[in-house]
């Protein structure tokens, strides 16, 4: 279904969702895609109760069969020289969401997204943010209105305890990619499901 497609897969610093994102990378590869992994500086260098950054890099490289792109300079050729058919960012943190919405490019993942948008190819995002319905809401809406940007369906994480928190339903990532490659947003993009297993 995705045979012959080059798909970038970017990880930003939502450490608690890596265990949900990695299986989707594997699913895309099983569907025939070549996976080009890209990791943010935060992802590479931060150790948390969810695991050490370098250990996650090794897992991603093993799962994808390719070395991770770890610098802005190494991500830049994904524009003119080694273009992608689609760039996935899963998870996309609130911090990276705000930067993407305001054209800031200070990480390998954001550079990979910029390079892909430059080529008028789809960027698929799977948000994981505690302020998606707070101050970051304006940035979320900017991205939702942008051309060639698509969202893995998402919902509130925990409406009672974290009313501003939004999290993507990672299991819907492959279908979102397929739809995005055909210029369509997988629907419904905003769902009523809650209590994601993010934590």
FENKAUR-V849566 format. One record per residue. N is the residue number from 1. PSI is psi in radians with two decimals (none if undefined). D_LAST is the distance of its C-alpha to the last C-alpha in Angstrom with 1 decimal. Layout:
n = [N,N]
psi = [PSI,PSI]
d_last = [D_LAST,D_LAST]
This chain:
n = [1,2,3,4,5,6,7,8,9,10,11,12,13,14,15,16,17,18,19,20,21,22,23,24,25,26,27,28,29,30,31,32,33,34,35,36,37,38,39,40,41,42,43,44,45,46,47,48,49,50,51,52,53,54,55,56,57,58,59,60,61,62,63,64,65,66,67,68,69,70,71,72,73,74,75,76,77,78,79,80,81,82,83,84,85,86,87,88,89,90,91,92,93,94,95,96,97,98,99,100,101,102,103,104,105,106,107,108,109,110,111,112,113,114,115,116,117,118,119,120,121,122,123,124,125,126,127,128,129,130,131,132,133,134,135,136,137,138,139,140,141,142,143,144,145,146,147,148,149,150,151,152,153,154,155,156,157,158,159,160,161,162,163,164,165,166,167,168,169,170,171,172,173,174,175,176,177,178,179,180,181,182,183,184,185,186,187,188,189,190,191,192,193,194,195,196,197,198,199]
psi = [-0.61,0.30,2.30,-0.08,2.37,2.01,2.11,2.53,1.84,2.39,2.16,-3.03,0.54,1.43,-0.52,-0.09,0.03,-0.65,-0.29,-0.55,-0.69,-0.73,-0.49,-0.59,-0.80,-0.71,-0.74,-0.71,-0.72,-0.43,0.03,-0.07,2.60,2.18,2.20,1.76,2.47,2.32,2.41,2.85,-0.71,-0.77,-0.70,-0.62,-0.10,2.27,2.24,-3.11,-0.19,-0.02,2.89,2.53,-0.84,-0.55,-0.67,-0.67,-0.77,-0.74,-0.72,-0.75,-0.70,-0.73,-0.64,-0.48,0.13,2.69,2.54,2.44,2.13,0.02,2.77,-0.72,-0.67,-0.36,-0.45,-0.68,-0.21,-0.18,-1.42,-0.51,-0.81,1.17,2.62,2.72,-0.46,2.52,2.18,2.39,1.90,1.87,2.73,1.96,2.89,-0.65,-0.84,-0.57,-0.82,-0.70,-0.75,-0.73,-0.40,0.38,0.58,2.32,1.47,0.39,2.79,-0.66,-0.76,-0.61,-0.71,-0.68,-0.78,-0.77,-0.66,-0.74,-0.60,-0.59,0.11,0.63,2.76,2.50,2.14,2.23,2.48,1.71,2.61,1.64,2.48,-0.09,0.53,-0.48,0.25,-2.33,-0.45,-0.10,-0.67,-0.62,-0.66,-0.79,-0.61,-0.74,-0.66,-0.42,-0.10,2.59,2.47,0.26,2.26,2.67,2.31,2.31,2.46,2.90,3.08,2.45,-0.92,1.55,-0.57,-0.82,-0.53,1.27,-0.36,-0.04,2.36,2.50,2.41,2.67,1.67,-0.53,-0.27,0.11,-0.86,-0.75,-0.63,-0.71,-0.81,-0.80,-0.72,-0.66,-0.36,0.21,0.39,2.58,2.18,2.29,2.75,2.45,-0.53,2.10,3.01,-0.01,2.53,-3.08,0.94,2.72,0.55,-0.74,none]
d_last = [31.6,30.5,33.2,34.6,31.8,30.5,26.9,25.2,21.5,20.0,16.8,16.1,14.0,10.4,9.5,5.8,7.4,10.4,9.9,10.2,13.0,15.1,16.1,17.4,19.5,20.9,21.7,23.6,25.5,26.4,27.8,30.2,28.8,29.3,26.0,26.5,23.3,23.0,20.7,20.6,21.9,18.7,16.9,20.0,20.4,17.1,15.9,12.6,10.9,9.3,13.1,16.3,17.3,20.5,18.9,16.8,20.1,21.8,19.5,19.8,23.6,24.0,22.2,24.2,27.4,27.9,27.5,25.0,26.7,25.9,28.4,29.6,33.0,31.8,29.9,32.9,35.0,32.5,34.6,38.3,38.5,35.7,34.3,31.3,31.4,27.9,25.2,21.5,18.9,15.4,13.3,15.6,14.5,16.4,18.7,19.7,20.1,22.5,24.4,24.8,26.1,28.5,29.8,28.5,28.3,27.2,24.9,25.6,23.1,24.8,28.2,27.4,26.5,29.7,31.7,30.6,31.4,34.7,35.5,34.7,32.0,28.7,25.5,22.4,19.3,15.7,14.4,11.2,12.5,12.4,16.2,17.0,19.0,20.3,22.5,20.9,22.0,25.4,24.2,22.1,25.4,27.4,25.5,25.6,29.3,29.9,31.7,30.1,26.5,24.3,20.8,18.5,18.2,15.6,14.9,13.6,9.9,10.9,14.7,15.6,13.3,12.6,15.7,15.9,12.5,12.8,10.9,13.0,13.2,13.5,15.7,18.3,18.7,21.8,23.6,22.9,24.5,27.4,28.1,27.9,30.4,32.7,32.2,30.2,26.9,25.0,25.0,23.7,21.7,20.3,19.1,18.5,15.4,12.5,9.3,7.7,5.4,3.8,0.0]
